[in-house]
Amino acid sequence: MQTNVLTSSRSLRNLYFVRTVFQILWAVGVLATAGTQPSVAAVLLIAYPLWDVACTLWDLTTSNSDGSARTSQVVNAVLGTAVAAGIGFTIFSQPKFAIATFGAWALGAGLLQLVAGLIRRRQLGGQWAMILSGAQSSVAGIAFLLGGLSGKVHVKDLGGYAIFGAIYFLIAGVLLTRKLAHAEALTTQSSAL
């Protein structure tokens, strides 16, 4: 791995681990407050796509993404911002529309993550956990969209979605850590010669 790819990979690994922790905390927060403090759960629902936007911006500024991967990240950031606003406008008056909006976002963000994972697979190798995560997010998004519109999915039901995402980010972070350790060992051996 070249030095700039190593730096980008380290940043991506760190981002995956930070996202793992956040998503677990978010899921616990939503599950703990949805039944007893719906206003807190509503704010957490608004915060989730904004957190994703922040992570996307971190990734954009620290990675060497270019072309299609960069475009999908920019689209994801714009989409996440619009969705947070949409959820904010509907969560207190029409919660089912807020859930449906979240579902539409999960579908779109999942597809964009799938694309980014496929592109990064060519650049960095691996990425199967992110590819699976994107596919799972897309399927869950369809379920949330349809369930929200019919009033059958509630904010608490989104906790499992975040937990699955955390598992995928943890796996991706561990795999990237292993790949970095191998690349750094090869670099050390090359410089010793």
Residue pairs with C-beta under 8 A, 6 or more apart in sequence:
1 9
1 180
1 183
1 187
4 64
5 64
5 123
5 124
6 180
6 183
6 184
6 187
8 62
8 63
8 64
9 124
9 176
9 179
9 180
9 183
10 180
11 58
11 59
11 62
11 63
12 59
12 62
12 63
12 124
12 176
13 173
13 176
13 177
13 180
15 55
15 58
15 59
15 62
16 169
16 170
16 172
16 173
16 176
17 169
17 170
17 173
18 55
19 55
19 165
19 166
19 169
20 166
20 167
20 169
20 170
20 173
21 166
22 51
23 162
23 163
23 165
23 166
23 169
24 162
24 163
24 166
26 44
26 47
26 48
26 51
26 162
27 159
27 160
27 162
27 163
27 166
28 159
29 40
29 41
29 44
30 41
30 44
30 45
30 155
30 156
30 158
30 159
30 162
31 156
31 159
33 40
33 41
33 44
34 41
34 154
34 155
34 156
34 159
35 156
38 155
39 92
41 155
41 156
42 91
42 92
42 95
42 98
42 155
44 155
45 87
45 91
45 98
45 102
45 155
45 158
46 84
46 87
46 88
46 91
47 84
48 102
48 158
48 162
49 80
49 81
49 83
49 84
49 87
49 102
49 105
49 109
50 80
50 81
50 84
52 76
52 80
52 109
53 76
53 77
53 80
53 81
53 84
56 73
56 76
56 77
56 80
57 77
59 65
59 73
60 70
60 73
60 74
60 77
65 73
65 116
65 120
67 119
68 115
68 119
69 115
69 116
69 119
69 120
69 123
72 112
72 115
72 116
72 119
73 112
73 116
75 112
76 108
76 109
76 112
76 113
79 105
79 108
79 109
79 112
80 105
80 109
83 101
83 102
83 104
83 105
86 98
86 101
87 98
87 101
87 102
90 97
90 98
90 101
91 98
95 154
95 155
96 148
96 149
96 150
96 151
97 148
97 149
98 148
99 144
99 147
99 148
99 153
99 154
99 155
99 158
100 144
100 145
100 146
100 148
100 149
101 148
102 144
102 148
102 158
103 140
103 141
103 142
103 143
103 144
103 145
103 146
103 147
103 148
103 153
104 141
104 145
105 141
106 137
106 138
106 140
106 141
106 144
106 161
107 137
107 138
107 141
107 142
107 145
108 141
109 137
109 141
110 133
110 134
110 135
110 136
110 137
110 138
110 139
110 140
110 141
111 134
111 138
112 134
113 130
113 133
113 134
113 137
114 131
114 134
114 135
114 138
115 134
116 130
116 134
117 127
117 128
117 130
117 131
117 133
117 134
118 127
118 131
120 127
120 130
121 127
121 128
121 131
124 176
124 179
125 179
126 172
126 175
126 176
126 179
127 172
129 168
129 169
129 171
129 172
129 175
130 168
130 172
132 168
133 164
133 165
133 168
133 169
133 172
136 164
136 168
137 161
137 165
140 161
140 164
143 153
144 153
144 157
144 158
144 161
147 153
147 157
